[in-house]
Amino acid sequence: MTRALKKGLHSAGVRASLGDMSAVTTLKIACETRDYAALDELTDFQGNLKTLAPEDELKLRDEILDTGVAFPFFVWRDPKSKKLNLIDGHQRASVLRKLKAGSYVDSKDRKIEVRVPNLPVVFVKAGSIDEAKRRVLQAVSQYGKVQSKGLLEFIDGSSLKLQEIVNSFRMPDVNLDMLLKSQYPDPPKKVEFNAQAPAPQIEAKGKHECPRCGHKFDD
């Protein structure tokens, strides 16, 4: 499995059986709120408003396994159905459902079962479905923009490395690959001397040529 999963398992505490080479881990919750809800209680509310590319899903999954659930899920309780509709946290919930439903194999060929505990939630107030949908649009909007210079200044002096940022996060405002290349350009190619290579032939120029050696010369 990935580096992040191994670290996540270590931090969460794994119960492993060396006989059957299997392990069980409980996902770490890295924030505190007053209210909690089971994953099965969280209802998708945004439909196809957003999509999650496979490579971004892997980044999100690994980050959750590595550091735990670090932010609460924002929900609106429908007064009629009593369902907890997700205002913010749809992609995380999708990843957690897959973690809960499946099993993974780590670098030691162990099957890893991930248990998802009750999740931290924050209730958002909305007087109607239309207002709740507006809350969703507020949550997905990104009014501020991440700048390359600001990102470099932010991580300067910390243990965060730019390569780690590229591997773990998605920032549409910054071309992370280009930024990484600009900070760590490819080293110049080393020119190797080949002693076996024939010496370059220099063409001699002149008006006259020696009949014995062929050397050309001027008057």
DODRENMI-723979 format. One record per residue (C-alpha): x, y, z; residue in one letter. Coordinates in nm, 2 decimals, padded with zeros to 4 digits. Example, Ala and Ser with C-alpha at 12.3 -4.5 7.8 and 13.67 -1.06 7.14 Angstrom:
BEGIN
> 01.23, -00.45, 00.78, a
> 01.37, -00.11, 00.71, s
# end
This chain:
BEGIN
> 00.00, 00.00, 00.00, m
> 00.10, 00.36, 00.00, t
> 00.33, 00.54, 00.24, r
> 00.04, 00.74, 00.38, a
> -00.16, 00.43, 00.47, l
> 00.14, 00.28, 00.65, k
> 00.17, 00.60, 00.85, k
> -00.20, 00.62, 00.91, g
> -00.21, 00.27, 01.04, l
> 00.08, 00.34, 01.28, h
> -00.09, 00.65, 01.42, s
> -00.43, 00.49, 01.46, a
> -00.31, 00.18, 01.62, g
> -00.33, -00.16, 01.44, v
> -00.43, -00.49, 01.58, r
> -00.26, -00.75, 01.36, a
> -00.25, -01.12, 01.36, s
> 00.08, -01.26, 01.23, l
> -00.08, -01.60, 01.16, g
> -00.34, -01.48, 00.91, d
> -00.15, -01.17, 00.81, m
> -00.45, -00.94, 00.86, s
> -00.49, -00.62, 01.05, a
> -00.77, -00.40, 01.17, v
> -00.74, -00.02, 01.23, t
> -00.99, 00.24, 01.35, t
> -00.97, 00.57, 01.16, l
> -00.83, 00.86, 01.36, k
> -01.05, 01.16, 01.44, i
> -00.83, 01.47, 01.46, a
> -01.08, 01.73, 01.56, c
> -01.35, 01.78, 01.83, e
> -01.71, 01.90, 01.80, t
> -02.02, 01.88, 02.02, r
> -02.21, 01.65, 01.78, d
> -02.12, 01.33, 01.61, y
> -02.30, 01.11, 01.35, a
> -02.24, 00.77, 01.19, a
> -02.12, 00.77, 00.83, l
> -02.44, 00.59, 00.72, d
> -02.64, 00.89, 00.85, e
> -02.48, 01.14, 00.62, l
> -02.68, 01.19, 00.30, t
> -02.54, 01.32, -00.03, d
> -02.70, 01.65, -00.12, f
> -02.51, 01.81, -00.40, q
> -02.57, 01.54, -00.66, g
> -02.33, 01.58, -00.96, n
> -02.23, 01.93, -00.87, l
> -01.87, 01.82, -00.82, k
> -01.66, 01.53, -00.94, t
> -01.35, 01.37, -00.80, l
> -01.08, 01.25, -01.04, a
> -00.92, 00.91, -00.96, p
> -00.58, 01.06, -00.89, e
> -00.73, 01.32, -00.66, d
> -00.94, 01.06, -00.48, e
> -00.61, 00.87, -00.40, l
> -00.46, 01.19, -00.26, k
> -00.76, 01.25, -00.04, l
> -00.77, 00.89, 00.08, r
> -00.40, 00.89, 00.16, d
> -00.43, 01.22, 00.34, e
> -00.72, 01.09, 00.56, i
> -00.54, 00.77, 00.64, l
> -00.22, 00.96, 00.72, d
> -00.36, 01.24, 00.94, t
> -00.71, 01.14, 01.02, g
> -01.04, 01.33, 00.98, v
> -00.92, 01.68, 01.07, a
> -01.23, 01.88, 00.99, f
> -01.60, 01.83, 01.08, p
> -01.87, 01.75, 00.83, f
> -02.12, 02.04, 00.78, f
> -02.48, 01.91, 00.76, v
> -02.84, 02.04, 00.73, w
> -03.12, 01.85, 00.90, r
> -03.42, 01.84, 00.67, d
> -03.72, 01.92, 00.90, p
> -03.94, 01.69, 00.70, k
> -03.73, 01.38, 00.64, s
> -03.50, 01.44, 00.94, k
> -03.21, 01.34, 00.71, k
> -02.86, 01.48, 00.77, l
> -02.79, 01.64, 00.43, n
> -02.42, 01.71, 00.36, l
> -02.35, 02.08, 00.30, i
> -01.97, 02.03, 00.30, d
> -01.77, 01.70, 00.30, g
> -01.92, 01.50, 00.01, h
> -01.59, 01.39, -00.13, q
> -01.45, 01.29, 00.21, r
> -01.77, 01.09, 00.28, a
> -01.74, 00.92, -00.05, s
> -01.38, 00.81, 00.03, v
> -01.48, 00.70, 00.38, l
> -01.76, 00.48, 00.24, r
> -01.51, 00.30, 00.01, k
> -01.27, 00.26, 00.30, l
> -01.54, 00.11, 00.52, k
> -01.67, -00.12, 00.25, a
> -01.34, -00.26, 00.12, g
> -01.01, -00.38, 00.24, s
> -00.66, -00.29, 00.13, y
> -00.32, -00.47, 00.12, v
> -00.02, -00.29, 00.27, d
> 00.35, -00.32, 00.19, s
> 00.37, -00.64, 00.41, k
> 00.08, -00.81, 00.21, d
> -00.15, -00.77, 00.50, r
> -00.52, -00.72, 00.45, k
> -00.62, -00.39, 00.62, i
> -00.98, -00.34, 00.75, e
> -01.05, 00.02, 00.82, v
> -01.32, 00.09, 01.08, r
> -01.49, 00.43, 01.06, v
> -01.61, 00.57, 01.40, p
> -01.88, 00.83, 01.44, n
> -01.78, 01.15, 01.26, l
> -01.77, 01.51, 01.39, p
> -02.06, 01.72, 01.25, v
> -02.16, 02.08, 01.26, v
> -02.52, 02.17, 01.20, f
> -02.59, 02.45, 00.94, v
> -02.91, 02.65, 00.97, k
> -03.13, 02.68, 00.66, a
> -03.50, 02.76, 00.64, g
> -03.56, 02.56, 00.32, s
> -03.41, 02.33, 00.06, i
> -03.33, 02.63, -00.16, d
> -03.14, 02.80, 00.12, e
> -02.96, 02.47, 00.20, a
> -02.85, 02.45, -00.16, k
> -02.72, 02.80, -00.14, r
> -02.52, 02.69, 00.16, r
> -02.37, 02.42, -00.06, v
> -02.27, 02.67, -00.32, l
> -02.11, 02.89, -00.05, q
> -01.91, 02.59, 00.07, a
> -01.78, 02.50, -00.28, v
> -01.69, 02.85, -00.38, s
> -01.33, 02.96, -00.35, q
> -01.31, 03.33, -00.35, y
> -00.95, 03.36, -00.25, g
> -00.67, 03.23, -00.48, k
> -00.36, 03.05, -00.39, v
> -00.05, 03.22, -00.53, q
> 00.28, 03.04, -00.60, s
> 00.49, 03.30, -00.41, k
> 00.25, 03.29, -00.12, g
> 00.26, 02.91, -00.11, l
> 00.65, 02.91, -00.10, l
> 00.64, 03.17, 00.18, e
> 00.39, 02.97, 00.37, f
> 00.59, 02.65, 00.38, i
> 00.92, 02.83, 00.43, d
> 01.07, 02.75, 00.77, g
> 00.85, 02.44, 00.82, s
> 00.91, 02.07, 00.77, s
> 00.67, 02.07, 00.47, l
> 00.84, 02.00, 00.14, k
> 00.72, 02.11, -00.20, l
> 00.73, 01.76, -00.33, q
> 00.50, 01.65, -00.04, e
> 00.26, 01.93, -00.14, i
> 00.26, 01.81, -00.50, v
> 00.19, 01.45, -00.39, n
> -00.07, 01.52, -00.13, s
> -00.28, 01.82, -00.23, f
> -00.48, 01.98, -00.51, r
> -00.45, 02.35, -00.57, m
> -00.62, 02.45, -00.90, p
> -00.48, 02.81, -00.88, d
> -00.12, 02.69, -00.89, v
> 00.05, 02.46, -01.14, n
> 00.23, 02.26, -00.87, l
> 00.43, 02.05, -01.12, d
> 00.57, 02.36, -01.29, m
> 00.64, 02.53, -00.95, l
> 00.83, 02.22, -00.84, l
> 01.03, 02.22, -01.16, k
> 01.11, 02.59, -01.12, s
> 01.25, 02.54, -00.77, q
> 01.44, 02.22, -00.85, y
> 01.54, 02.23, -01.21, p
> 01.71, 01.94, -01.37, d
> 02.08, 01.93, -01.31, p
> 02.30, 02.00, -01.61, p
> 02.40, 01.70, -01.81, k
> 02.76, 01.58, -01.75, k
> 02.98, 01.57, -02.06, v
> 03.20, 01.26, -02.05, e
> 03.53, 01.25, -02.22, f
> 03.59, 00.94, -02.43, n
> 03.96, 00.87, -02.46, a
> 03.89, 00.61, -02.73, q
> 03.71, 00.85, -02.96, a
> 03.92, 00.96, -03.26, p
> 04.06, 01.31, -03.26, a
> 03.88, 01.55, -03.48, p
> 04.04, 01.61, -03.82, q
> 04.14, 01.97, -03.89, i
> 04.13, 02.05, -04.25, e
> 04.45, 02.22, -04.36, a
> 04.44, 02.49, -04.62, k
> 04.71, 02.62, -04.85, g
> 04.81, 02.68, -05.20, k
> 05.08, 02.41, -05.23, h
> 05.10, 02.05, -05.13, e
> 05.40, 01.84, -05.04, c
> 05.43, 01.54, -05.27, p
> 05.57, 01.32, -04.99, r
> 05.34, 01.40, -04.69, c
> 05.06, 01.58, -04.84, g
> 05.10, 01.89, -04.61, h
> 04.95, 02.20, -04.76, k
> 05.12, 02.53, -04.72, f
> 05.13, 02.88, -04.86, d
> 05.43, 03.06, -05.01, d
# end
